[in-house]
Amino acid sequence: MPKQLVMCRTVAQPIGPYSLAVRSGNLVFVSGTVGWRPDGSVPPDIREQCRQMYENMRQVLSSAGSSLEDVVSTTTYLVKASDYQALNDIRAQYFKNDPPASAVVVVKELVRPDLLVEVEAVAEARTASARGTRSARRAGVEGPDPSPRLERSTPL
């Protein structure tokens, strides 16, 4: 089964040449997700960034036919080790039962100086297809489509 690129217009869009998530078979691979609000602003507080980060991940997973309950693994990047407890406090609110496997890595910085935390995840997909699918296009062949959906990759 070819990979499908996950599209979700309810979260801030990628700032580089990557997808918010990719679905392959029954797995969803969520790219590094931060606490950007949909308007691109970032809360100054670690707890609020964590909440927004998990809300963003929830939206992306939903677009892929998955959910936070289906997450099997996360890797979280923290700028300050002292924020570890705050991360765990918020994380516990989002993964109440059967939390996923997890790694937390302290890094010098993230892509923007106001970002304090980032998470990437792997989840199982519950549904055979998400909200919508379409064949993937080669870069630059078609314009963007604003609706949330998956794209199917095709060989180049």
Protein Blocks (a to p, Z undefined) as FASTA:
>chain_A
ZZdddddfkbccdfbdcdfbdcehjbccdddddfbdfkopacfbfklmmmmmmmmmmmmm
mmnopafklpcbdcdddfblklmmmmmmmmmmmmmgopadddddddfbdfbfkbcbdcdd
ddddfbfbdfbdcddddehkaccdfbgcddddddZZ
